[in-house]
Amino acid sequence: MWEIIVQIFPYAIAYTIPLLITALGGLFSERSGVINIGLEGLMVVGYFCTAITIRNLEAVAPGTAIQIGLLAGFAGGAVFALLHAFASINLNANQVISGTAINMMAGALTVYLARTITGSGNIQIRTGLLRRTIGGLSDIPILGGLFFTQTYATTWLVLALLILSWFVLYKTAFGLRVRACGEHPAAAASAGVNVYLMRYIGVIISGAFAGLGGGIIMVTYSGEFSGTVAGLGFLALASLIFGQWKPFGVLGSTFFFGFAITVANVSQVIPEFAVIPPIILRVFPYVVTLIALVVFSKSSQAPKAIGQPYYPGQG
């Protein structure tokens, strides 16, 4: 059994990382008080921006095409998130409806642009990130074979962003202001905090991180833009709720989902899992999430003002 875990662990991490960075983005938005169910669409935008950028650069700048492509996905998600921020913050639109619109617009717009630019709804790239084994660290008993063998550079980038996100949210004045805007925006405003600005920053960060998540999918295990991320944005949102809006809680929940997805994908080629119908393995993490939400609903640690519009001068 241990050999099976070691064998599929790198693939589980590959699925976990885009979920983790997207959920971290949603964490900033929702901690500031803005629901963002548009994470799926923002991932698709980053997915597209990374794909089209790498496609145009891989022949002329093969050494930097992937890095620039990921930056394009990061920036594309941030810019597209401004639509959700403007509708939710300035226009006081229903945040769920606004997020739904983002999801619908992103899929249709990116496929249209892909067909207009390339003549096809799909965009393929010839090169992606290579898995690398970290010398020395890979020799550590147990941990070396799991974490430092056949790993992507984006794994360590996202883990660094996880630690940075925790530090920013809980150890800086900026993080305190963001969390205050999600808990009691009127009190934050009375203390001189610009609630609109904090919420804009939260939503923009969510878009940038989700766009980076889509880009990571492109350069790791996908290699082809198809106009969808197969519901991973919604799964990231579920991970955010399951992780109780805390960075390391999100890490645990996204790893759980990533490992469950991997087991479902490889179940038919592993004799120990072949006896279990694949559909059961695929729905298992969602069922567990629903059960967890029911069990812990009364002790939920969601920001108190999440989803509530802020009006200047309100008490």
N, C-alpha and C positions, 0 to 999 in steps of 0.2 A: 504493500500500500504506500509506503514511504517513497518508493521509486516512482510511483504514479504521480504523487504530489510534486516531487522534484521536476518531473517531466512537464507537467502542465502549468507549473507556477509562473514561468516567464510569460505565458500567454494570458494568465489571469492578471498579472501586473499590467500587461499591454491594454487590457480592457478597463482596468481600474483607473489608470492615469487620466484619460480624457474625462471620465466620470468625475474624478476628484477635482480637477481644475474647474470644471463647469459648475459643480456644486459649490465650490468656494466662491465663485463669482456670484451665484445666487445668494450666498450667505451675506455678502456685502450689501446687496440690494435689499434683502428682506430685513437685515439688521437696521437699515436706515428707515424702514417702514414701507417699502414699496414691494408688493408681491410681483414676482417675475416668473410667470409660467411660459414666457417667451424664450426660455433657455434653448429649447429645441430649435427654434428658428434661428437664433443667434449662432448656434453651433453650425447650422447649415451655411450661414453666411461666411463664417470663418473657414469652413470646409471648402467652399467655392473660391474664396479669395486666395487661399493657399494653393489650391489646384491650378488656377489660371496663372498665378504668378510663377510657380515652379515650371509650368508648361512653357511659358515664354522665356524663362531664364536658363533652363537646364542645358540648352545648347550653347549659349554664349557665356554663361557664368556658372558652370557646373559646381564649382567649389563653394559657392555661396547661395545657390538657388534655394536650398531647403531652409536655411536660416532666414533669408528674405521672405520666403513664402510663409513661414510661421509668423513673422512680424506683420505681414499683410493680413493674415487671418486675425491676429490680435487687434490690429487697427480697424479692420472691417467690422468686426463684432462690436467694437466700441462705438463706431460711428452709427451703425444701425440701431444700437440701443438708445440713441438719442431720441428716436421716434417714440419709444415707450416712455422715456423720461418726460418728454414734452407733454404727451397725452396724459400721463398719470399725475404729474406734478403741477404743470401750469394750467392744464385744462380740467383737472380734477376728474378725469374720465375713470370709469370702472376699470380697475387695474387688471382684473381677470380678462375682461373683454379686450383690453389693449394688448395683453400678452398673447391672447388667441389670434388677434390680427397680425401680430409679429410673426407667429408661426405660419400662418397662411400666406402672408406676403413673401416671406423668405424663400419658401419652397418654390413658389411660382416664379418669383423674380429671378432667382439664381438659375433655374432651368432655362428660362427664356434667354437670359444673358449667355448661358453656355451654348445654346443653339445658335444665337446670333453671332457669337464670336467664333465658334469652332465648327458650326454646322451640325453639332450633335449635342444631345442633352447630357452626355457623359464626357468627362475630361480625364484622360489617363496621363500619368506621369511615368517616366522611365526609371527614375531613381527615387529612392526613399532612404530613410535613416537605416543604418546598419546596426545590428546587435553586436555588442562588444562585451568581452569578458575582462573585468578589471583585475589586472595582475596583482598577486599578493593577497588582496582581499577575497578573491574567489577561493583561496585555499583555506579560509576559516571554516572549521567544522560546522556543518549544518547550515549556518547563515550564509556562508560563502556560495554554496551551491544554489541557494534560493534567491539571494538578492544581488549577487555580483557576477553572475554567470549569464551570458546572453541577454544583456540589458540595454535598453535605449537611453541615450543621453537625456531625452525629454523626461524620463522617470525622475532623474535627480533634479532637473529644473523644477518640476512640479512639486516635489517634496520640499525644495528650498522655498518655493512660493507658499507652501502650506505653513511652514515655520514663520515666514515673514508675515503672513496674514494673521496668525495667532498673536505675534508680537504687536503688530499695528493695532489690532482690535482691542487688546487687553492691556497693553503697556504704554500706549501713547495717548496724548490729548486728542488727537484726531479720531482715534478709535472710540474714545469715550463720547465724543460728540456724535459720531455715527450711531452708536448704540442708544444714546439719549434721544435721538430723533426717531428711533423706532419704538422707544418705550413711552416717552411723553414729550412730543414735539413742542407743545406750548411752554412747558417748563424749560426746555432747551433754548427756545427763542427768548424767553425772559432773561436767560443768562447770557444773551448776546450771540447765540449760535445761529448761523444762517441755515435754517432748515431746508430751504429749497436747494441751496448749494450742496449740503451734505447728501441729500437724496439724489441729486444729479450725479455726484461723484460715485455713490453706491451703485446706481444703475449702470453708469459707464464702465465701472470696474467689472460688473457682472457680464456686460457685453464683451469686453476685452478678454476675460478669462474663458467665456463660453466659445468665443471665436478661436482662441488658442486651442481649446479642446477639440473643436472641429478640425483645425489644422493638424493636430497631433494624430487624429484618426487617419488623415490623408497620408502622412509621411511614415506611419508605422505599419498598420496591418491592412489598410485599404488599398491605396495606390490608384484609386479611381473615384472621381466625383460622380454621384448618381442622383443628386437632388434630395437625399434623405440620409439621416443618421440613425434610422431604424429605432426611433423612440428613446435614444440614449439621453436626450435632453430631459424628457419626462422622468426617466430613471434617476437622473442627477437631482431633480427636484424632490423625488421620493427619498433619495439618500439624505438630502438636506433636512427633511422633516424627521426621518428616522434617526439622524444624528443630532437631533434637538438643537439645531442652529449653532453648533459648536464645532470649531475646526477639526479637532481630533475625533469627535463623534462622527463627523462627516467622513473622515479617513476610514474609520471602522466600517461604516455602512457601505461606502463605495467599494471597499475591498470585498465585503460580503457579496455584493451584487456582481462585481467583476469575476470573482471565483465561481459563483453560481452560473453565470453566463458561459464561462469557459467549460465547466463540467457538462452543461447542456450541449455545447457545440461538439465536444469530443466523446460524448457518451457512447455513440455507436461504434467507435473503434477501440474502446477499452472494455474488455470482457466483464470487469467488475460492475460497470455501470450499464452495460447493454441490456440487462434484464429490466431496467426501469424505463418506462415509456418516456421519450424525449420531452413530450409536452408537459409532463409532471415536473421535470427538472427545470423547464423554462418558466413555468408559472410559480415555482416554489418561492423565489425571493419576493415576488409581488404579494403572494398570500401571507408570507411572514410579515411583510410591511403593514398590510391591512390589520393583521392581528395585533401587531405592536402598537399601531395607532389607536386601536380600540382600547387596549389594555392601559396605555399611558396617556390617554386623552386628557384625563383630569390633572395630570402633572406635566402637561406640555409646557415647554419653555419658549414658546414662540414669542417674539416681540409683541408687547401689548397693543401698540398702535399700528401693527402691520395691516396694510390694506386701507387704512383710513386717510383720506385727504387732509391736508393741512391748510387752514385758512389763516392768514396773518391776523394777529390780534385775538385769536380764539383763546378761551380760558381752559 
